[in-house]
Amino acid sequence: MSFFSKLFGKSKKTTSYSYRLEQARSLHGQPVKYVTERREDNEDVIGRGGALAVHGDTFIVDSSGDRLFVCNIAELEVATLMSGDGVIVSGPNLLEDGKFRSIIVHFVYHRK
């Protein structure tokens, strides 16, 4: 083991299934404040309230009483916002016949 790997830890492959599953499970049950989507030059709110869930091999975003996004975990991409108040979720949406979609999920703030 090299000095740098001891110092900074082992790097994780962000394309591996185990890494994506770990990210999805860390978001499971997270309450949602609102969901937005970037379209052309503006950002539109597409849902308010709801939660994130992992069901079997799929990741689900429920908001405003509807399912907005369903994606296989193997194809899911998750990036945390710099503020830590939400995530950008991207991947082929199974609700739209596999059309690639990228949405921004903002969390409900809870003091820890």
Backbone hydrogen bonds, N-H to C=O, Kabsch-Sander energy under -0.5 kcal/mol:
donor,donor_aa,acceptor,acceptor_aa,energy
6,K,2,S,-1.7
7,L,3,F,-2.1
8,F,4,F,-3.0
9,G,5,S,-1.4
14,T,12,K,-0.7
16,S,13,K,-1.3
20,R,16,S,-1.9
21,L,17,Y,-2.6
22,E,18,S,-2.1
23,Q,19,Y,-2.1
24,A,20,R,-2.4
25,R,21,L,-2.6
26,S,22,E,-1.7
27,L,23,Q,-1.0
27,L,24,A,-0.7
28,H,24,A,-0.8
29,G,52,L,-2.9
30,Q,27,L,-2.2
32,V,50,G,-2.3
33,K,106,H,-2.9
34,Y,106,H,-1.2
35,V,47,G,-2.8
36,T,104,I,-2.9
37,E,44,D,-2.2
39,R,42,N,-2.7
42,N,39,R,-2.2
44,D,37,E,-2.5
44,D,42,N,-0.5
46,I,35,V,-2.7
46,I,44,D,-0.5
47,G,35,V,-1.3
49,G,33,K,-2.1
51,A,62,D,-1.4
52,L,30,Q,-1.3
53,A,60,I,-2.4
55,H,58,T,-2.4
57,D,55,H,-0.5
58,T,55,H,-1.7
59,F,71,C,-3.1
60,I,53,A,-3.2
61,V,69,F,-2.6
62,D,51,A,-2.4
62,D,60,I,-0.5
63,S,66,D,-2.6
64,S,48,R,-1.5
66,D,63,S,-2.0
68,L,61,V,-2.5
68,L,66,D,-0.7
69,F,61,V,-1.4
71,C,59,F,-2.1
73,I,57,D,-2.3
75,E,72,N,-1.4
76,L,73,I,-0.9
77,E,90,S,-2.5
79,A,88,I,-2.1
81,L,86,G,-2.5
84,G,81,L,-1.4
87,V,105,V,-2.2
88,I,79,A,-3.3
89,V,87,V,-0.6
89,V,103,I,-2.7
90,S,77,E,-2.7
90,S,88,I,-0.5
91,G,101,R,-1.7
93,N,99,K,-2.7
94,L,70,V,-3.3
94,L,92,P,-0.6
96,E,93,N,-1.3
97,D,94,L,-0.9
98,G,93,N,-2.1
99,K,93,N,-0.7
99,K,96,E,-0.8
101,R,91,G,-2.4
103,I,89,V,-2.7
104,I,36,T,-3.0
105,V,87,V,-3.0
105,V,103,I,-0.5
106,H,34,Y,-2.8
106,H,104,I,-0.6
107,F,85,D,-3.2
108,V,31,P,-1.5
